Amino acid sequence: MRKKATIIFIFLSVILCGAYSIPHSAYGYDDLSFSALYNPSYFGRYGDAMVNPAEFSRVEEDNLFYFTFITSESWDIDLMRRNEDLSYLQNLNTEMYFSFVGNSLSLTAMAKTWFAERNFSPDSLTFDIYNRLGIQIDWAESFDFFSFGIRIEGGGDMRRRNRPITGFVNAIENAYFASFDSLDGSEYFNLGASLAFNFEVISATYAIENIISYRSNEFFIGWNELLDTSSFAFSLRYPEFTAMGDLTLFRPKIGFSIHGNLFTLSTITFNAALEMQLMPTLSLELAAAYREYDHKVFTFNRYNGVMMFAFAIESDDWALRLMCNVDTGDFKYVYPSLSLTLMR
């Protein structure tokens, strides 16, 4: 019974783990664009603004509070085939976000827990378990089709080392109630900014994640930091309403983004989605995307790539998103994820 409960929990707790050149920064909500549903140039939703702070000025003011819970995993298929105990528990990641939004200003508190350093032996299964607490402040202003945003974020980590895991209840105990060590150098601070140009059918954005950054007990500022954390994106989408003023039933959109230094290596993403607007307050969305890390201009390498798929149901009060990514190298790594957002 306990084993079944563990498997169910892990399945529901299903974007993590480094396959090939996929960086750790791609995990979970730290990079929401690791989902096919998002492109930095998309706008109109709370999740879009979390990807690009300039879009906070265009988030509907009807909702002032947002709570988001995301749980995700990264599965090595070879490990699962070995039939180890709790093979479904590999890189479990859970995240909670509490956001207060109003007058183009947003305050977000974040609590994140992730499992790492999996060590399996015939006698035990142990993990290092990390917890992160952080805060994020976003401010944006818009002028007709142009908007500008600033993001300030900071926080720090703590760690529980070599925690033995025997099942579902034990995993929760070790993740949240065991003693922990503070991590020297885990404190971080970032100042970023973004610009966006939004029209009815086309939008484009330019963003810099780290204008000033503090990490590993050092400050980082300069051209290299600006180039390495800059991104450009654009997208096309069908209008929300027809020329007669009727709600568009099927609303396709496509997008492209490039992140990083164009003169060395960058990350590129191609997005495509089809939104079905059932009512003004209810929609379904199917999305797919291809992302490639360490991309050289016009030189594609599938071993650095990830295919991303997603399905979402969104209303005025809540949103449920199911996502699953898979590497395009050997198709050995799978990144399932579940996200729930409540809005009031």
Short mmCIF file of the C-alpha atoms (twelve columns), coordinates in Angstrom:
data_MODEL
# 
_entry.id   MODEL 
# 
loop_
_atom_site.group_PDB 
_atom_site.id 
_atom_site.type_symbol 
_atom_site.label_atom_id 
_atom_site.label_alt_id 
_atom_site.label_comp_id 
_atom_site.label_asym_id 
_atom_site.label_seq_id 
_atom_site.Cartn_x 
_atom_site.Cartn_y 
_atom_site.Cartn_z 
_atom_site.pdbx_PDB_model_num 
ATOM 1   C CA . MET A 1   0.000   0.000  0.000   1 
ATOM 2   C CA . ARG A 2   2.821   2.367  0.895   1 
ATOM 3   C CA . LYS A 3   4.571   1.631  -2.402  1 
ATOM 4   C CA . LYS A 4   1.380   2.395  -4.344  1 
ATOM 5   C CA . ALA A 5   0.913   5.641  -2.415  1 
ATOM 6   C CA . THR A 6   4.493   6.627  -3.201  1 
ATOM 7   C CA . ILE A 7   4.062   5.991  -6.913  1 
ATOM 8   C CA . ILE A 8   0.823   8.003  -6.978  1 
ATOM 9   C CA . PHE A 9   2.481   10.863 -5.120  1 
ATOM 10  C CA . ILE A 10  5.451   10.898 -7.466  1 
ATOM 11  C CA . PHE A 11  3.190   10.788 -10.506 1 
ATOM 12  C CA . LEU A 12  1.252   13.782 -9.229  1 
ATOM 13  C CA . SER A 13  4.548   15.319 -8.212  1 
ATOM 14  C CA . VAL A 14  5.612   15.267 -11.759 1 
ATOM 15  C CA . ILE A 15  11.168  19.446 -15.630 1 
ATOM 16  C CA . LEU A 16  14.317  18.591 -13.671 1 
ATOM 17  C CA . CYS A 17  17.733  16.825 -13.883 1 
ATOM 18  C CA . GLY A 18  20.520  17.549 -16.336 1 
ATOM 19  C CA . ALA A 19  20.356  15.612 -19.556 1 
ATOM 20  C CA . TYR A 20  23.247  16.466 -21.841 1 
ATOM 21  C CA . SER A 21  23.707  20.252 -21.798 1 
ATOM 22  C CA . ILE A 22  20.368  21.132 -20.202 1 
ATOM 23  C CA . PRO A 23  21.382  23.464 -17.360 1 
ATOM 24  C CA . HIS A 24  20.129  23.270 -13.795 1 
ATOM 25  C CA . SER A 25  18.614  26.731 -14.266 1 
ATOM 26  C CA . ALA A 26  16.012  25.142 -16.539 1 
ATOM 27  C CA . TYR A 27  14.406  23.331 -13.637 1 
ATOM 28  C CA . GLY A 28  10.858  24.110 -12.642 1 
ATOM 29  C CA . TYR A 29  9.451   27.576 -12.144 1 
ATOM 30  C CA . ASP A 30  12.891  29.200 -12.048 1 
ATOM 31  C CA . ASP A 31  12.505  29.058 -15.816 1 
ATOM 32  C CA . LEU A 32  8.810   28.796 -16.605 1 
ATOM 33  C CA . SER A 33  9.697   28.952 -20.291 1 
ATOM 34  C CA . PHE A 34  10.834  25.312 -19.903 1 
ATOM 35  C CA . SER A 35  7.139   24.711 -20.660 1 
ATOM 36  C CA . ALA A 36  5.756   24.791 -24.217 1 
ATOM 37  C CA . LEU A 37  2.994   27.096 -22.961 1 
ATOM 38  C CA . TYR A 38  5.281   30.092 -22.568 1 
ATOM 39  C CA . ASN A 39  7.398   32.353 -24.742 1 
ATOM 40  C CA . PRO A 40  8.896   35.636 -23.440 1 
ATOM 41  C CA . SER A 41  6.828   37.596 -25.974 1 
ATOM 42  C CA . TYR A 42  3.465   36.071 -25.007 1 
ATOM 43  C CA . PHE A 43  1.256   38.393 -22.956 1 
ATOM 44  C CA . GLY A 44  -2.118  38.638 -21.253 1 
ATOM 45  C CA . ARG A 45  -1.703  36.005 -18.513 1 
ATOM 46  C CA . TYR A 46  -0.117  35.921 -15.078 1 
ATOM 47  C CA . GLY A 47  2.302   33.178 -16.197 1 
ATOM 48  C CA . ASP A 48  3.446   35.299 -19.139 1 
ATOM 49  C CA . ALA A 49  4.298   38.114 -16.738 1 
ATOM 50  C CA . MET A 50  6.327   35.717 -14.575 1 
ATOM 51  C CA . VAL A 51  8.430   34.986 -17.666 1 
ATOM 52  C CA . ASN A 52  8.637   38.652 -18.720 1 
ATOM 53  C CA . PRO A 53  8.107   41.344 -16.027 1 
ATOM 54  C CA . ALA A 54  7.186   44.005 -18.634 1 
ATOM 55  C CA . GLU A 55  3.899   42.153 -19.122 1 
ATOM 56  C CA . PHE A 56  2.720   42.734 -15.534 1 
ATOM 57  C CA . SER A 57  1.249   46.037 -16.695 1 
ATOM 58  C CA . ARG A 58  -1.096  44.045 -18.973 1 
ATOM 59  C CA . VAL A 59  -2.280  41.455 -16.430 1 
ATOM 60  C CA . GLU A 60  -6.006  41.706 -15.707 1 
ATOM 61  C CA . GLU A 61  -6.595  43.768 -12.560 1 
ATOM 62  C CA . ASP A 62  -9.652  41.684 -11.590 1 
ATOM 63  C CA . ASN A 63  -7.356  39.254 -9.763  1 
ATOM 64  C CA . LEU A 64  -5.094  40.636 -7.062  1 
ATOM 65  C CA . PHE A 65  -3.821  37.381 -5.524  1 
ATOM 66  C CA . TYR A 66  -2.256  34.381 -7.251  1 
ATOM 67  C CA . PHE A 67  -1.163  31.115 -5.677  1 
ATOM 68  C CA . THR A 68  0.798   28.683 -7.850  1 
ATOM 69  C CA . PHE A 69  1.882   25.168 -6.932  1 
ATOM 70  C CA . ILE A 70  4.184   23.261 -9.271  1 
ATOM 71  C CA . THR A 71  5.489   19.762 -8.828  1 
ATOM 72  C CA . SER A 72  7.850   18.151 -11.307 1 
ATOM 73  C CA . GLU A 73  10.293  15.330 -11.827 1 
ATOM 74  C CA . SER A 74  13.156  14.305 -14.071 1 
ATOM 75  C CA . TRP A 75  13.195  10.637 -14.902 1 
ATOM 76  C CA . ASP A 76  16.173  8.728  -16.245 1 
ATOM 77  C CA . ILE A 77  14.479  5.870  -18.097 1 
ATOM 78  C CA . ASP A 78  17.501  3.590  -17.697 1 
ATOM 79  C CA . LEU A 79  17.316  3.961  -13.918 1 
ATOM 80  C CA . MET A 80  13.619  3.093  -13.927 1 
ATOM 81  C CA . ARG A 81  14.289  -0.024 -15.990 1 
ATOM 82  C CA . ARG A 82  16.668  -1.314 -13.306 1 
ATOM 83  C CA . ASN A 83  13.678  -1.820 -10.991 1 
ATOM 84  C CA . GLU A 84  15.255  -0.108 -8.015  1 
ATOM 85  C CA . ASP A 85  13.026  0.667  -5.048  1 
ATOM 86  C CA . LEU A 86  11.359  4.046  -5.433  1 
ATOM 87  C CA . SER A 87  12.776  4.398  -8.938  1 
ATOM 88  C CA . TYR A 88  10.049  6.967  -9.629  1 
ATOM 89  C CA . LEU A 89  11.689  9.253  -7.064  1 
ATOM 90  C CA . GLN A 90  14.755  10.727 -8.751  1 
ATOM 91  C CA . ASN A 91  14.748  14.532 -8.792  1 
ATOM 92  C CA . LEU A 92  11.486  15.538 -7.176  1 
ATOM 93  C CA . ASN A 93  10.849  19.285 -7.217  1 
ATOM 94  C CA . THR A 94  7.990   21.158 -5.547  1 
ATOM 95  C CA . GLU A 95  7.428   24.911 -5.654  1 
ATOM 96  C CA . MET A 96  4.912   27.338 -4.174  1 
ATOM 97  C CA . TYR A 97  4.446   30.963 -5.208  1 
ATOM 98  C CA . PHE A 98  2.293   33.601 -3.514  1 
ATOM 99  C CA . SER A 99  1.838   36.739 -5.604  1 
ATOM 100 C CA . PHE A 100 0.062   40.013 -4.840  1 
ATOM 101 C CA . VAL A 101 -0.543  42.109 -7.956  1 
ATOM 102 C CA . GLY A 102 -1.923  45.621 -8.260  1 
ATOM 103 C CA . ASN A 103 -1.269  48.876 -10.128 1 
ATOM 104 C CA . SER A 104 1.490   47.324 -12.267 1 
ATOM 105 C CA . LEU A 105 3.340   46.176 -9.128  1 
ATOM 106 C CA . SER A 106 3.787   42.574 -8.011  1 
ATOM 107 C CA . LEU A 107 5.212   41.048 -4.835  1 
ATOM 108 C CA . THR A 108 5.932   37.306 -4.931  1 
ATOM 109 C CA . ALA A 109 7.127   35.022 -2.135  1 
ATOM 110 C CA . MET A 110 8.570   31.660 -3.148  1 
ATOM 111 C CA . ALA A 111 9.263   28.385 -1.325  1 
ATOM 112 C CA . LYS A 112 10.968  25.591 -3.234  1 
ATOM 113 C CA . THR A 113 12.143  22.086 -2.307  1 
ATOM 114 C CA . TRP A 114 14.113  19.725 -4.526  1 
ATOM 115 C CA . PHE A 115 15.766  16.314 -4.190  1 
ATOM 116 C CA . ALA A 116 19.315  15.823 -5.509  1 
ATOM 117 C CA . GLU A 117 22.350  13.542 -5.188  1 
ATOM 118 C CA . ARG A 118 20.340  10.318 -5.342  1 
ATOM 119 C CA . ASN A 119 22.395  7.481  -3.835  1 
ATOM 120 C CA . PHE A 120 20.946  3.970  -3.986  1 
ATOM 121 C CA . SER A 121 22.396  0.877  -2.349  1 
ATOM 122 C CA . PRO A 122 20.821  -2.496 -1.462  1 
ATOM 123 C CA . ASP A 123 20.423  -1.233 2.103   1 
ATOM 124 C CA . SER A 124 19.262  2.346  1.665   1 
ATOM 125 C CA . LEU A 125 18.208  5.213  -0.591  1 
ATOM 126 C CA . THR A 126 19.499  8.663  0.351   1 
ATOM 127 C CA . PHE A 127 19.155  12.178 -1.041  1 
ATOM 128 C CA . ASP A 128 20.462  15.629 -0.376  1 
ATOM 129 C CA . ILE A 129 17.327  17.768 -0.030  1 
ATOM 130 C CA . TYR A 130 17.455  21.490 -0.719  1 
ATOM 131 C CA . ASN A 131 15.050  24.229 0.340   1 
ATOM 132 C CA . ARG A 132 14.997  27.733 -1.086  1 
ATOM 133 C CA . LEU A 133 13.153  30.771 0.214   1 
ATOM 134 C CA . GLY A 134 13.009  33.857 -1.953  1 
ATOM 135 C CA . ILE A 135 11.168  37.055 -2.717  1 
ATOM 136 C CA . GLN A 136 10.575  38.823 -6.015  1 
ATOM 137 C CA . ILE A 137 9.380   42.358 -6.768  1 
ATOM 138 C CA . ASP A 138 8.183   43.322 -10.245 1 
ATOM 139 C CA . TRP A 139 7.188   46.730 -11.503 1 
ATOM 140 C CA . ALA A 140 5.912   47.530 -14.997 1 
ATOM 141 C CA . GLU A 141 4.429   50.428 -16.904 1 
ATOM 142 C CA . SER A 142 2.774   50.485 -20.315 1 
ATOM 143 C CA . PHE A 143 2.180   53.222 -22.888 1 
ATOM 144 C CA . ASP A 144 -0.228  52.059 -25.572 1 
ATOM 145 C CA . PHE A 145 1.653   49.250 -27.389 1 
ATOM 146 C CA . PHE A 146 4.924   49.682 -25.427 1 
ATOM 147 C CA . SER A 147 5.675   48.404 -21.915 1 
ATOM 148 C CA . PHE A 148 8.707   48.350 -19.634 1 
ATOM 149 C CA . GLY A 149 9.401   46.231 -16.560 1 
ATOM 150 C CA . ILE A 150 11.943  45.819 -13.764 1 
ATOM 151 C CA . ARG A 151 12.482  42.727 -11.621 1 
ATOM 152 C CA . ILE A 152 14.322  42.507 -8.298  1 
ATOM 153 C CA . GLU A 153 14.721  39.100 -6.684  1 
ATOM 154 C CA . GLY A 154 16.746  37.511 -3.920  1 
ATOM 155 C CA . GLY A 155 16.901  34.642 -1.467  1 
ATOM 156 C CA . GLY A 156 18.995  31.779 -0.160  1 
ATOM 157 C CA . ASP A 157 19.170  27.997 0.252   1 
ATOM 158 C CA . MET A 158 19.485  25.435 3.004   1 
ATOM 159 C CA . ARG A 159 20.318  21.729 2.741   1 
ATOM 160 C CA . ARG A 160 19.494  18.457 4.457   1 
ATOM 161 C CA . ARG A 161 22.317  16.011 3.693   1 
ATOM 162 C CA . ASN A 162 22.205  12.250 3.141   1 
ATOM 163 C CA . ARG A 163 18.601  11.864 4.228   1 
ATOM 164 C CA . PRO A 164 17.370  8.229  4.046   1 
ATOM 165 C CA . ILE A 165 14.067  7.854  2.176   1 
ATOM 166 C CA . THR A 166 11.891  4.783  2.639   1 
ATOM 167 C CA . GLY A 167 8.485   5.963  1.429   1 
ATOM 168 C CA . PHE A 168 5.965   8.751  0.949   1 
ATOM 169 C CA . VAL A 169 5.576   9.872  4.576   1 
ATOM 170 C CA . ASN A 170 9.297   9.591  5.191   1 
ATOM 171 C CA . ALA A 171 10.027  11.769 2.130   1 
ATOM 172 C CA . ILE A 172 7.815   14.552 3.504   1 
ATOM 173 C CA . GLU A 173 9.403   14.292 6.959   1 
ATOM 174 C CA . ASN A 174 12.905  14.599 5.546   1 
ATOM 175 C CA . ALA A 175 12.007  17.351 3.100   1 
ATOM 176 C CA . TYR A 176 10.342  19.681 5.595   1 
ATOM 177 C CA . PHE A 177 11.000  18.650 9.196   1 
ATOM 178 C CA . ALA A 178 14.562  17.294 9.415   1 
ATOM 179 C CA . SER A 179 17.466  19.416 10.628  1 
ATOM 180 C CA . PHE A 180 19.216  21.461 7.960   1 
ATOM 181 C CA . ASP A 181 22.467  23.286 7.242   1 
ATOM 182 C CA . SER A 182 22.623  26.783 5.803   1 
ATOM 183 C CA . LEU A 183 24.637  26.970 2.592   1 
ATOM 184 C CA . ASP A 184 27.339  29.597 2.536   1 
ATOM 185 C CA . GLY A 185 27.342  31.337 -0.831  1 
ATOM 186 C CA . SER A 186 23.786  30.298 -1.707  1 
ATOM 187 C CA . GLU A 187 22.437  33.812 -1.173  1 
ATOM 188 C CA . TYR A 188 21.540  35.475 -4.443  1 
ATOM 189 C CA . PHE A 189 20.281  38.812 -5.735  1 
ATOM 190 C CA . ASN A 190 19.360  39.833 -9.287  1 
ATOM 191 C CA . LEU A 191 18.222  43.049 -10.931 1 
ATOM 192 C CA . GLY A 192 16.739  42.649 -14.397 1 
ATOM 193 C CA . ALA A 193 14.643  44.596 -16.904 1 
ATOM 194 C CA . SER A 194 12.617  44.017 -20.046 1 
ATOM 195 C CA . LEU A 195 10.952  45.885 -22.911 1 
ATOM 196 C CA . ALA A 196 7.888   44.692 -24.809 1 
ATOM 197 C CA . PHE A 197 6.001   45.812 -27.923 1 
ATOM 198 C CA . ASN A 198 2.523   44.316 -28.081 1 
ATOM 199 C CA . PHE A 199 0.076   44.643 -30.949 1 
ATOM 200 C CA . GLU A 200 -3.083  42.704 -31.685 1 
ATOM 201 C CA . VAL A 201 -1.406  39.958 -33.723 1 
ATOM 202 C CA . ILE A 202 2.330   40.437 -33.178 1 
ATOM 203 C CA . SER A 203 4.518   41.080 -30.158 1 
ATOM 204 C CA . ALA A 204 8.239   41.333 -29.499 1 
ATOM 205 C CA . THR A 205 10.351  41.680 -26.376 1 
ATOM 206 C CA . TYR A 206 13.931  42.208 -25.267 1 
ATOM 207 C CA . ALA A 207 15.024  41.368 -21.727 1 
ATOM 208 C CA . ILE A 208 18.142  41.258 -19.577 1 
ATOM 209 C CA . GLU A 209 17.872  38.955 -16.574 1 
ATOM 210 C CA . ASN A 210 20.965  40.124 -14.702 1 
ATOM 211 C CA . ILE A 211 21.920  43.763 -15.047 1 
ATOM 212 C CA . ILE A 212 23.432  43.390 -11.602 1 
ATOM 213 C CA . SER A 213 23.767  40.007 -9.922  1 
ATOM 214 C CA . TYR A 214 25.081  38.710 -6.603  1 
ATOM 215 C CA . ARG A 215 25.839  34.996 -6.217  1 
ATOM 216 C CA . SER A 216 28.563  32.798 -4.722  1 
ATOM 217 C CA . ASN A 217 29.515  35.745 -2.501  1 
ATOM 218 C CA . GLU A 218 30.442  37.885 -5.523  1 
ATOM 219 C CA . PHE A 219 28.878  40.743 -7.459  1 
ATOM 220 C CA . PHE A 220 28.633  40.365 -11.222 1 
ATOM 221 C CA . ILE A 221 28.189  43.311 -13.571 1 
ATOM 222 C CA . GLY A 222 29.511  44.015 -17.046 1 
ATOM 223 C CA . TRP A 223 29.070  43.302 -20.726 1 
ATOM 224 C CA . ASN A 224 29.539  39.543 -20.391 1 
ATOM 225 C CA . GLU A 225 26.788  39.343 -17.783 1 
ATOM 226 C CA . LEU A 226 24.467  41.459 -19.930 1 
ATOM 227 C CA . LEU A 227 25.100  39.414 -23.077 1 
ATOM 228 C CA . ASP A 228 24.858  36.019 -21.383 1 
ATOM 229 C CA . THR A 229 21.511  36.806 -19.719 1 
ATOM 230 C CA . SER A 230 19.840  38.752 -22.531 1 
ATOM 231 C CA . SER A 231 16.989  37.381 -24.636 1 
ATOM 232 C CA . PHE A 232 14.957  38.394 -27.670 1 
ATOM 233 C CA . ALA A 233 11.595  36.941 -28.603 1 
ATOM 234 C CA . PHE A 234 8.693   37.562 -30.938 1 
ATOM 235 C CA . SER A 235 5.375   35.857 -31.600 1 
ATOM 236 C CA . LEU A 236 2.323   35.933 -33.859 1 
ATOM 237 C CA . ARG A 237 -1.180  35.063 -32.741 1 
ATOM 238 C CA . TYR A 238 -4.721  35.196 -34.039 1 
ATOM 239 C CA . PRO A 239 -6.896  37.998 -32.589 1 
ATOM 240 C CA . GLU A 240 -9.048  37.219 -29.567 1 
ATOM 241 C CA . PHE A 241 -12.160 38.578 -31.314 1 
ATOM 242 C CA . THR A 242 -13.287 38.503 -34.929 1 
ATOM 243 C CA . ALA A 243 -13.972 41.621 -37.015 1 
ATOM 244 C CA . MET A 244 -17.671 41.212 -36.048 1 
ATOM 245 C CA . GLY A 245 -16.806 41.277 -32.351 1 
ATOM 246 C CA . ASP A 246 -17.399 37.556 -31.777 1 
ATOM 247 C CA . LEU A 247 -15.073 35.456 -29.649 1 
ATOM 248 C CA . THR A 248 -12.603 33.496 -31.791 1 
ATOM 249 C CA . LEU A 249 -13.076 29.779 -31.172 1 
ATOM 250 C CA . PHE A 250 -9.672  28.548 -32.369 1 
ATOM 251 C CA . ARG A 251 -6.743  30.864 -31.734 1 
ATOM 252 C CA . PRO A 252 -3.327  29.637 -32.991 1 
ATOM 253 C CA . LYS A 253 -0.046  31.292 -32.065 1 
ATOM 254 C CA . ILE A 254 3.634   30.734 -32.810 1 
ATOM 255 C CA . GLY A 255 6.765   32.156 -31.255 1 
ATOM 256 C CA . PHE A 256 10.550  32.175 -31.395 1 
ATOM 257 C CA . SER A 257 13.064  33.192 -28.742 1 
ATOM 258 C CA . ILE A 258 16.817  33.294 -28.383 1 
ATOM 259 C CA . HIS A 259 18.594  33.595 -25.039 1 
ATOM 260 C CA . GLY A 260 22.267  34.206 -24.405 1 
ATOM 261 C CA . ASN A 261 25.294  35.501 -26.294 1 
ATOM 262 C CA . LEU A 262 24.766  35.303 -30.052 1 
ATOM 263 C CA . PHE A 263 28.524  35.476 -30.614 1 
ATOM 264 C CA . THR A 264 29.229  32.269 -28.664 1 
ATOM 265 C CA . LEU A 265 26.460  29.857 -27.614 1 
ATOM 266 C CA . SER A 266 22.793  30.566 -27.065 1 
ATOM 267 C CA . THR A 267 19.485  28.849 -26.330 1 
ATOM 268 C CA . ILE A 268 16.798  28.921 -29.009 1 
ATOM 269 C CA . THR A 269 13.142  27.938 -28.704 1 
ATOM 270 C CA . PHE A 270 10.376  27.489 -31.280 1 
ATOM 271 C CA . ASN A 271 6.821   27.580 -29.880 1 
ATOM 272 C CA . ALA A 272 3.455   26.633 -31.366 1 
ATOM 273 C CA . ALA A 273 0.067   26.500 -29.639 1 
ATOM 274 C CA . LEU A 274 -3.637  26.256 -30.350 1 
ATOM 275 C CA . GLU A 275 -6.037  27.857 -27.881 1 
ATOM 276 C CA . MET A 276 -9.723  26.972 -27.886 1 
ATOM 277 C CA . GLN A 277 -11.760 29.791 -26.349 1 
ATOM 278 C CA . LEU A 278 -14.903 28.024 -25.169 1 
ATOM 279 C CA . MET A 279 -16.134 31.122 -23.332 1 
ATOM 280 C CA . PRO A 280 -14.643 34.515 -22.469 1 
ATOM 281 C CA . THR A 281 -13.758 33.034 -19.072 1 
ATOM 282 C CA . LEU A 282 -12.779 29.472 -20.067 1 
ATOM 283 C CA . SER A 283 -10.208 28.164 -22.542 1 
ATOM 284 C CA . LEU A 284 -8.245  25.039 -23.431 1 
ATOM 285 C CA . GLU A 285 -4.744  25.107 -24.886 1 
ATOM 286 C CA . LEU A 286 -2.498  22.545 -26.579 1 
ATOM 287 C CA . ALA A 287 1.123   23.541 -27.048 1 
ATOM 288 C CA . ALA A 288 4.386   22.122 -28.359 1 
ATOM 289 C CA . ALA A 289 7.904   23.524 -28.592 1 
ATOM 290 C CA . TYR A 290 11.491  22.631 -29.416 1 
ATOM 291 C CA . ARG A 291 14.356  24.066 -27.362 1 
ATOM 292 C CA . GLU A 292 18.067  23.663 -28.025 1 
ATOM 293 C CA . TYR A 293 20.804  24.602 -25.574 1 
ATOM 294 C CA . ASP A 294 24.381  25.550 -26.520 1 
ATOM 295 C CA . HIS A 295 23.200  26.381 -30.023 1 
ATOM 296 C CA . LYS A 296 25.616  27.719 -32.634 1 
ATOM 297 C CA . VAL A 297 24.079  29.906 -35.324 1 
ATOM 298 C CA . PHE A 298 22.522  27.701 -38.022 1 
ATOM 299 C CA . THR A 299 24.119  24.599 -36.473 1 
ATOM 300 C CA . PHE A 300 21.568  22.313 -34.852 1 
ATOM 301 C CA . ASN A 301 22.455  19.477 -32.482 1 
ATOM 302 C CA . ARG A 302 19.631  17.220 -31.359 1 
ATOM 303 C CA . TYR A 303 21.697  15.985 -28.400 1 
ATOM 304 C CA . ASN A 304 21.269  19.445 -26.856 1 
ATOM 305 C CA . GLY A 305 17.549  19.557 -27.596 1 
ATOM 306 C CA . VAL A 306 14.280  19.079 -25.727 1 
ATOM 307 C CA . MET A 307 10.779  18.560 -27.125 1 
ATOM 308 C CA . MET A 308 8.109   20.146 -24.943 1 
ATOM 309 C CA . PHE A 309 4.389   19.345 -24.817 1 
ATOM 310 C CA . ALA A 310 1.632   20.857 -22.675 1 
ATOM 311 C CA . PHE A 311 -2.105  20.960 -22.107 1 
ATOM 312 C CA . ALA A 312 -3.839  23.659 -20.074 1 
ATOM 313 C CA . ILE A 313 -7.318  24.508 -18.829 1 
ATOM 314 C CA . GLU A 314 -7.727  28.115 -17.702 1 
ATOM 315 C CA . SER A 315 -10.609 30.096 -16.223 1 
ATOM 316 C CA . ASP A 316 -10.921 33.406 -14.397 1 
ATOM 317 C CA . ASP A 317 -10.370 31.724 -11.028 1 
ATOM 318 C CA . TRP A 318 -7.983  28.842 -11.657 1 
ATOM 319 C CA . ALA A 319 -5.640  27.228 -14.167 1 
ATOM 320 C CA . LEU A 320 -4.430  23.626 -14.452 1 
ATOM 321 C CA . ARG A 321 -1.428  22.789 -16.631 1 
ATOM 322 C CA . LEU A 322 -0.030  19.360 -17.503 1 
ATOM 323 C CA . MET A 323 3.407   19.369 -19.093 1 
ATOM 324 C CA . CYS A 324 5.891   16.773 -20.277 1 
ATOM 325 C CA . ASN A 325 9.284   17.337 -21.902 1 
ATOM 326 C CA . VAL A 326 11.638  14.753 -23.387 1 
ATOM 327 C CA . ASP A 327 15.230  15.024 -24.591 1 
ATOM 328 C CA . THR A 328 15.795  14.568 -28.328 1 
ATOM 329 C CA . GLY A 329 19.196  12.912 -27.984 1 
ATOM 330 C CA . ASP A 330 18.500  9.344  -26.869 1 
ATOM 331 C CA . PHE A 331 14.979  9.977  -25.547 1 
ATOM 332 C CA . LYS A 332 16.196  8.714  -22.162 1 
ATOM 333 C CA . TYR A 333 15.145  11.648 -20.008 1 
ATOM 334 C CA . VAL A 334 11.538  12.641 -19.331 1 
ATOM 335 C CA . TYR A 335 10.454  15.773 -17.470 1 
ATOM 336 C CA . PRO A 336 6.775   15.592 -16.391 1 
ATOM 337 C CA . SER A 337 5.178   18.439 -14.478 1 
ATOM 338 C CA . LEU A 338 1.868   19.514 -12.972 1 
ATOM 339 C CA . SER A 339 0.953   23.131 -12.198 1 
ATOM 340 C CA . LEU A 340 -2.090  24.566 -10.413 1 
ATOM 341 C CA . THR A 341 -2.789  28.307 -10.102 1 
ATOM 342 C CA . LEU A 342 -5.603  29.829 -8.051  1 
ATOM 343 C CA . MET A 343 -6.605  33.474 -8.622  1 
ATOM 344 C CA . ARG A 344 -8.700  35.811 -6.497  1 
# 
